[in-house]
């Protein structure tokens, strides 16, 4: 092959991206075939490299249907074929990456690519990370395992539950996280408990003497049994005891804990064994669903960055947030019909004087879909709808069928109106940072596939601006209150990242995969909704800046993982906004001229 051009220092412009998208021969494929694990891992690494390192350092170029990325510190020039480019830089890749050496392009394996990134980041940051390559390898193993059953993942919900199929159809994870399927734990346990395997299993039950139980709960506005009924209904226990369900995997890891063994010997804990209805793991692995209620368990397994356990402050914080957010949730539901927040009204755990046991056996009760979903509406996990590959029946190509461009735009308009206005109102009117990332949103669709509702779940990511909620925060223990808050700028970054970069951009990508010329119109619709909300809220400066096209915050998953920081300490990189292409022409230019 001939030598490729040296990457330029200029970013890819929207007009260039649109032209490339139109001419990409493979971009019009309605349903992309499920990729090979090698390619999935390589593409995910390149997404992170482009967004967090090569892009911000202006070491990229698009030329001849290929993206070029240079790692200047280790002297590597990479290229990857493009199915379609993206106005926000979230390109669709095809095939394996290649490296240019001595004017010749040679294919690079996912493992070699990971080693190059490892070298570049160490030279860039001065930080050494000895676990990074193993975590990338673990992701490759996880993706490979998910693909082993052939086409079972496509047919899992045949005659079954469309919602649970959507939860269990995510084979590849977050495409802007370098190790989305990295995990600890034995392969045989993952085979039994992983959502992508279509797992179903009963819970393990403990009967705990009442004085050895810690619990809190709060009533919500929905007429239903008590907040902890989701636990109590699982099984009868002797008088003076409370039922404590446990994830069977977690129980197996903690059953030999000396504190638990002693409690069993004293009779303070009765081991009742497995029983009750079967539960299914959702996309988060540790949150289980039986069709009535969600139960969020601790799981002493590291998934992506974190050990997935319910810290003591998170147990109390879930109930406190449900109490504080109740009037906010009611206001948003009344003002924006179709928007609902799933409450977390109670938790229960062991109180044996051991933090490890209290956190290890803590279970949070979350409302089931039936508490908020309207009759005749089917819930689907947003991440499954927007997935790049059609690994489940909820994916957009399957949901829309043969819908043409105008029908796709109408679908998009309906979805935007359900999601964006209440999320912005929560922040601007109530000082509440909601976290509508793709795995936290359930899309409610009618029989025709049209969006009818949006449900937000998982209060772990919801935060409060302290100046708006000083009184209720003052009434909480400091260790509970502090993790529930964000400063104003960090809160706004989180809202914009989750809403625009993580969520809406991925829906734009899924729609543009079907109809590539639509991408500018899809982003124009986003800008229109933002402008309408800005006017409704008195044109607050942060929203005006967003509409004007200021760079967007994108969570730095690669750099966070590299520096081994906790997820809550993750920073952001700034990426070019797709909302305004050229301030001196078109509608945006007209607005500028009229304001001067």
Buried (B, 14 or more C-beta within 10 A) or exposed (E): EEEBEEBBEEBBBBEBBBEBBBEBEEBBEBEBEBBBBBBBBBBBBBBBBBBBBBBBBEBBBBBEBBBBBBBBBBEBBBBBBBBBBBBBBBBBBBBBBBBBEEEEBEEBEBBBBBBBBBBBBBEBEEEEBEEBBEBBBBBBBBBBBBBEBEEEBBBBBEEEBBBBBBBBBBBBBBBBBBBBBBBEBEEEBBEEBBBBBBBBBBBBBBBBBEEBBBBBBBBBEEEBEBBBBBBBBBBEBEEEBBBBBBBBBBBEBBEEBEBBEEBBEEEBBBBBEBEBEEBBBBBBBBBBBBBBBBBBBBBBBBBBBEEBBBBBBBBBBBBBBBBBBBEBBEBBBEEBEBBBBBBBBBBBBBBBEBEBBBBBBBBBBBBBBEBBBEEEBBBBBBBBBBBBBBBBBBBBBBBBEEBEEEBBBEBBBBBBBBBBBBBBBBBBBBBBBBBBBBBBBBBBBBEEBBBBBBBBBBBBBBBBBBEBBEEBBEEBEEEBBEBBBBEBEBBBBBBBBBBBBBBBBBBBBBBBBBBBEBBBBBBBBBBBBBBEBBEBBEEBEBBEBBBBBBEBBBBBBBBBBBBEBEEEEBBBBEBBBBBBBEEEEEEBEEBBEEEE
